[in-house]
Amino acid sequence: MFILSRLDSVPPESFQNQIRQLVIDHVSELSSVAITSDNPLYPLYQYGVGLEVHRYLQALNGMQGLAVELLLALDADAPDQLQGFALSLPAQDDDQTCALAFLAVAPQYRRQGIARAMLADVRARHPRVELDSFVSQVPWFEAMGLQVVAAKGPQVLLSSTGQPSGALIGRLDIASIYQTVEVRQIHAYLLKQHGEEAMIEAEKQRDRRLDQLAWQAEDFVRQRRTVH
C-alpha cells in the first residue's frame, strides 16, 4: 500500500536523494533525449537530468521565480521510503492548468495504481494537464483520459483537453544545465575515457535515435488523426 504526500517546500535531503536516484536509474525514460544505457554519453545525461530535477526541487522554496508542485508516493508501512513522485509546473496565468514535468514510479512498485493515483491527484488540483510523452508511453496516458495534441520533437504532446493550453508555464533553461562546470567536467572525463572518435560516434548515435523518435512521433500523431 502507498500514501500520497504533497510537499509545499523543499523536501528533506533523504527524499531528495531517493528522487535523484530514481531519476538517475531511469534517465532513459525520463529524459527528453531518451539516451540509451549503451551510449557513452549516458552518465552525462544521468547527471544532467538529475541536476534538472534537483533545481526544480530547490525551486519549491519560492526563491527562483518558478511555480513547482511535488507529490510523493510513499510506502504506507514505511513512510520514509519513496515509491514514486510527480513533479508538476502550475501555469502562472491560469490556476486550472499545469504541465506534468516528471512522473516516475520505481519498477518494483509499478502496476499497483501509484502512477494513476498521482496523475489523478494532479488533475484534481489542475484539471487542465499537459505533458510530453514518448510514443511507447502514450497509450497509458490515453487510458488515463489524456488526448494526443501534436508531435513535439521526439515526443508527443498530450493534454486533458485535447488542445494546447497556451498558458504561461515557467520552466528551467535546460541548455544552461549542460553548460555547467560539473557537466563539462563529466564530458571531459568521458572524452578521456572513450576517446574523441567514440564520443563523436556517441553524439551521432544520440542524434540518430532522436531523429527516429521524431519520425515515430509524427507518424503516430498522423495515424491518430486518421483514426479520429
N, C-alpha and C positions, 0 to 999 in steps of 0.2 A: 504494500500500500504506500501511497505517497500523499504528501500535503503540498499545497502551493503557498508560497510566501512572496509577497510583493515588497520590494525594498525601495524606500524613498531617499536613501542616502548611500554613500559608497559602502559596499559590502565589507564585512570583516576579511582580513587577509586570508583566512582559511578558505573562505568561499571564493575569493579572487583566484587563489591558487588552483582550486578544483575546476573553476570555469576555464582558466587558462590551459590547464592540462587537457580538458575535454576538447578545446579548440585545437590545440597542438596535435592531438591524436587523430583528429578527424578533419584536418585542414582541407583535404581534397573535396569534402562535401560542403564545407563552409566558405571556402574562398571563391570569389567570382572568377578566378583564374583556373580553378579546377585542376591545380597542379597534381601530378601523379607521384606516388612514392618512389618510383624508379627514376624520376628526373633528378639530376644532381642539384637543381635549384630548390628542391623540396624543403631543405632546412631553412632556406632564406624566407620562404613563404610561411613556414611554421612560425618563425619569429615575427614576420610582418603582420600576419593576421592576428596572432596573439597580442601584439602591441596595439593593433587597432581596437580589439575588444577591451584591452586594458584601459585605453584612453577613454572609451565610452563609459566604462565603469567609473573612472575618475570624474567624468563629467556629471555624475549623479550628485556631486556637491554643489552644483548650480553655478560654479565659478567660471565655466568655459563658454557660456552662452549657448549651450546645446540642451535641448529637451530630450531626456533619456528616461526610459522606464525599464526596470529589471524585474523579471518574475522567475523565481526559483522553484524547482520541483525537488522536494526533499523526502528522504526516507522517513515514513511516519514513525517507525520504531527507533530511528537514529537520525534525528533532525539536523545533525551536523554533517550528514552525508548527502552530497549533491547527486541527483539523478538526471537533471536536465535544467536548461534555462531558456528563457525567451527575452531578447533584448529588442525593444521597440523604440521608435523615434516619433513622438507625437508632433503633429503639424503645429506650426507656430501661429497660423491664422485660422485654424479650424479644429476645435477640440474633439470633433467627431472622427477625425482622420489620423491615421498613423501609418508609418512604414515599419514592417517587421524586418529588422536588420539581421537577426540571428535567431534560429530555433534549433536546439540541439538536445538530444537525449542520448545518454551513454548506452552502448549496444546491449548490455546485459539487462537494461530496464525497458527496452523497446517492446512494442506490441502489448503494452499494458494500459494504453489510453492516456499516457502522460502528455505527448505532443498535442493530442486532440484537446485535452483539458487546458493546456497552456494557451493554445490558439483561441479557444472559447473564452478564456478569461480576458485576453487582449481585446477580442471583439466586443465583449460586454462593456469595456471602457471606451473603445473607439470602434463603432460599428463599421466605419469605412476603413478597411485594412488593405494595404497593397504591399507586394513583396516581389522579389526576383527569385526565380527558381530554375534549376536545370530541368531539361525535358523529362529526365527519368523520375523526377520528384513531382511533376505537375499533376499526375492522376490522383495522388494522395491529397493535394491541396484542393483539387476539384471536388473530391469526395467530401471535403470539409466545407464546401459551399462557395469557394472562390472561383472566379472566372478568368479565362485567358483574355488578356488585353492586346498584347503585341509582343513581337520578338524584341529583345533588348540585348544586343551583342550576343554573347554565348548563352544567355539565359532568356527566360520568358517572364514578362511582367504579368502578374495576376492581381486582381482586386476583388473585393467583395461585391462591387457594383458592376463589374464588367467594363468599367471606364477608368481612364487615368484620373487621379484625383485633382491634379493641378494645384495641390496645396503646397504651402511653403514648409518644407521639411529640412531642418538643418542637419548636415552630415559632416563627418570629418573629411579633411583633404587627404585622401588615401595616398596620393602621389608623394606628399611630403613625408609620409611614414617611410617610404622606400628611399628617401634621401637622408635619413638619419645616420649619424656616425656609426651606430651599432649595426645597422643593416649593411652599410658599406664595408664594415669590418668583416661581417659574415661572408659577404661576396668575395672579399679579398682572400679570406681563408679557403673558400671553396675553389677559387681560381688557382690557388697554390696547390690544393689537394688534387684537383682533377686535371688541371692544365687548360690553357686558353682554347684549344681546339674542342675539347669536351664541353666547355662552358658555352661556346658558340653554338654547338650542336644542341645543347640543352635548351637554349633560348629558341632555337628553330623548332625543336620538339614541342615546347610550350605553345608557340605561336601556331603550329600546325593543328594542335589539339583545339585551340581557341577558334580557329577557322572552321574546323569540323563541327564544333559545338554550335557556332553561329549559324552554320548551314542547317543543322538539325533543328535549331530553334525556329528559323524562318520556315522550314518545311512543316514543322509541327503546327505552327500558327496558321499556315496556309491550309493545311488539312482540316483544322478545327473550323475555319471559316467556311470551307466547302461543305462540311457536315451540317453546320448550323445555317 
